[in-house]
Amino acid sequence: MSRFKNLFKTALKLLLTGLALFLVFRKIDTDQLWQITKTINWFWLIPAILTFVLSKLFTAFRLNLYFKNIGLHISEKLNIKLYLVGMFYNLFLPGGIGGDGYKVYLLNKHFQTPVKSLVQASLLDRLGGLVAIIFLLLVLILPVDLALPFASQVPWEILVGIAALLVFPVFWLMQKLLFKAFLPSFWKANGWSMAGQLAQLVCAWFILKSLGVTENFLAYQLVFLLSSIVAVLPLTIGGVGARELVFVYAHTYAGIDEAIAVAFSLLFFLITAMVSLTGSMISIKFDDK
């Protein structure tokens, strides 16, 4: 029954991924997309890859802080290895228990850390990343010239500013109520979250440079953050299709080029896949904790 359920989930994700990509390629000029891919400046993708890896190191450090909060002390080397293996499971084995579930299984088996505590740490790790994205998204909305249909009727700049100021206090209150054991690392963990997301914005800038973009960088980065929130939802394989749909439908409001946006999204996925694939080559040894 469990095997059938996993196969069904994988098949459904593949179907939704295919449908999303079909909708994307119906909306854009594929000839223009092909021309863009032929003119990619591959040099800029080198720092893009390096900053993406850096972003994952920062978020791995955040997760290890949460592990320490529950009395699990592992080396950063082992933590990073587990993080990469988790990335591989999340992207290439989408129908199974997932990367977080696999890490919980291994750590519970070898260190006897309670499953509930490990699940809470993993969940808070995801929430921490999401909170950083939401905060940066709200901050970037203000300087970007958006063509919003309700802009003249609602003081949205003030509302966005207030929302940005409330993001971390609300997250602190939620953590105090639901994840009290992790509260001692709140500010340091959120510092790593911000560092991770800022590194991804720098990665996005390098990818845009590789595509020949010379203006409107903040608009692309704003939509990139929005697409990152959508990609978190477990609807497609690695967020493929979901990210591209966000870029395609956001171009009207953000003034970005559809074909360039889709090329950007696909390049970001390729970088993610390449880094995640290294997780398949990692051997986890618990002798050296």
N, C-alpha and C positions, 0 to 999 in steps of 0.2 A: 504493500500500500504506500509506504514511504517513498519507494523508488518511483512508483507511478506519479506520485504528487510532485516529486522533483522534476521528472520529465515533463509533466504538464506545465509547471512553472517556467521551465526553460523554453518550451514551445511557445507559451504565451508571450514571454519576453521577446523572443525572436519575431513573432508575428507583429507585436506592437512596434518593435524597432524597424521592421520592414515597412510597416504602414507609415510611421513617422517620416522615414527617409523618402518614401514615395511622395508624400505631401510636400516635403521640402523641395525635391527636384522638380515637382510640377510648378512650383512657385518661382523658381529662379531660372536665369538664362544659363543653361549648362555649357554652352559654347564659351561664354564669358568666364565661367568657372574653370574650364579647361585651359583657357589662355592664361588665367591667373596662376594656375599650378605650374605652368611651364616657365613662368618668370620668377619663381620663388628664389630668394637669395638665401641659400642654405647656410651661409656663414652665420646669420643671425639666429639660427636654430640651435647653435652650440650653446650660447649663453642662456637661451630659452630652456634647454634641457637641464643645464646646471642649476638655474634658479628654481625649476620645478622640483628637482631632487632636494634642494635646500628647503623648500616649503614642506616637503614630506619629513625631512629630518626634524624640523621645528615641531610639527604636529606629533611626531613620535615622542619627542621630549615631553610634550604635554600629557600624553597617555601614561608615560612612566611616572609622572607626578601623581596621577590618580592611583596608579598601582601602589605607590609608597603610602598613600593615604589609607589603604586597606591592609597595610602590613606586608605587602609583597615587594621584596627588594631584589630586583634583577639588574644586571649590568646594562648600560646603554647599548652595548654591542648586541646582546641577546634581544633587547627590546626592539632595536632597529631591524634585526633579522625577522623577528615575529611580525613586525609592521609590514615588511616587504612581502612576506608569505601571505599575510592577510590581504594585501592589495591584489596579489595574484589570484587568490581564491574569489575575491569579490568580482573581478573582471572576467576571468576565464572559466570559472565554475559557478555561474549564476544560479543554477538550480539546486545547489547543495545547501550546506549550513552557512555558507558565507565566511568571509575572512574573520569577522568578529567572533562568530560561533566557534570557528576552529581554534582561535587564540584562547578563548574561554575554556575549551575542552583540554588543550595542552597544559595550560597553567593550573587548572584544577587537578589534572591527573598527576602532575609532577611536583606541585607545591601544596596541594590540598587546600588551596584558597577557596573559600565558599563561592559557589557558582553565582549566587545572588549578588555578591560584592563585585565579582568580575563583570557581570552583566551591567551593573550600575556604572562601573568605570567606563565600559565600552560605550554605553548610551550617553554618558556625560561627555565623553570625548567627541562623539558626533554632534551633540548639542553645542559644545564649545565652538566647534568649527562653524556651525550654522549661525550662531550669535555674532561671530566676527564678520561673517559675510553680510548679515543683515545690517550691522553697524556701518560697514564700509559702503554698502549699497545706499543707505540713507544719506551718508556724507557726500557721495558722488552725485546724487540726484540734484543737489543744490547748484553746482556750477555748470551742469550740462543743460543745454538749451533743448528742452523737450517740448514737442508739439502735443500737449495734453488737451483734450476736448473740454475739460472742466477748469482749466487753469485760471480763467478770468472770474470764475464764480466762487472759488474756494481759496482761502489763504493757505495753499498747500505748502509753501516754503516754511511758514511758521510751524505747521503741523509736523512736517518732516524733521525740522530742527528739534522740536520737543520730543518726537519719537526717538531720535538719535541719542538725546540726552538720557532717555529712560531705559535704553537697551540694557546696559550693564546693571543698573540698580534693580531692574525687574528680574534679570538673570540671577543676581545675587540672592534676591528674596526667594526665587524658585528653588535655588540650590539649598538655601537654608531650610526650606520646608521639606524638600524631597531627597536631597543628597547631602545631608548635614556632615557626614564623615569626610567629605571632600572639600569642605569650606576653607580649611587652612591653606590650601593651594590655589584659592580662587584667583587672586590677582596675577600670580606667576603663571598659572595655566592659561589665563586669558591673554597674558603677554605673549606666550608662545602661539596662541591662536591668531592673534593679530599679526605676528611676525610671519606665520605661515601663509595667511591670506595676502599680505602685502607682497611676499615673495611671488605668489601666483600672479598678482597684478603686474609685477615686473616681468615675469615670464610671458604674460599676455602682450606686454609692450614689445618685447623682442620678436614674438610671433608676428605681430602687426608690422613691425619693421621689415621682416622677411617677405611680407606680402606687398611691400611698397607703399604702405599707408604713411601719409605725411601730415594728416590733420585729423581732428575729431577723435583723438585717442581716448579721452575720458568717456565719450559716448560708447565706444566699443567695450571699454573696460566695465562700464556700468551694466551693459547688457550681458557681458560675460559673468558678472556676479549674479545677475538674475537667473541666468541659465544654470549656474552652479547650484542654486537652490532647487530648481526643477530636476536637475540631474541626480540629486540625492534621492528622489522618489524611486523606489524599485520597480519601475515600469518597463524600462528598456535595458539592453545589454550595455553596461558601462555608461549609461546616459546618452548613448548614440541615438540620434534622431530627435530626442527630447531637447537637447541643447540647440541643435540646428533649427528646430521649429521656433524656439524662443527668438533666435536671431532674425529669422525670416519675418516673423510677425511684429517684431519690435522696431524694424527699420523705419516704419512709417512715423513712429513717435520720436525716435532717437536720431534720425538722419544719417544712418549708416548704410553702406552699400551691401545689398543682400549677398551677392556672390562672394565678395571678400569676407563677409561675416561667416558664411558657410565654410569657406576654405580655412579660415582661422579655427573654427570649431573642430574641423576634421584633423587639422594639424595638432591641436591640443589633445585630441583623443589619441592620435598616434604616439605622441610623447608619453602620455599616460600609460598606454599599452606597452610601450618599450620598457619603461621603468618597472611596470608591474610584472613583466615577463621575467625580470631578474629574480623575482620571488620563487620561481620554479626551480632555480638552480641553487637555492640556499638549503643547507642541511642544518637542522636545529639540533643542537646538543646542549643538554641541561647540566652536564657535569660541571661546566664553568658558569656558575650563576652570576 
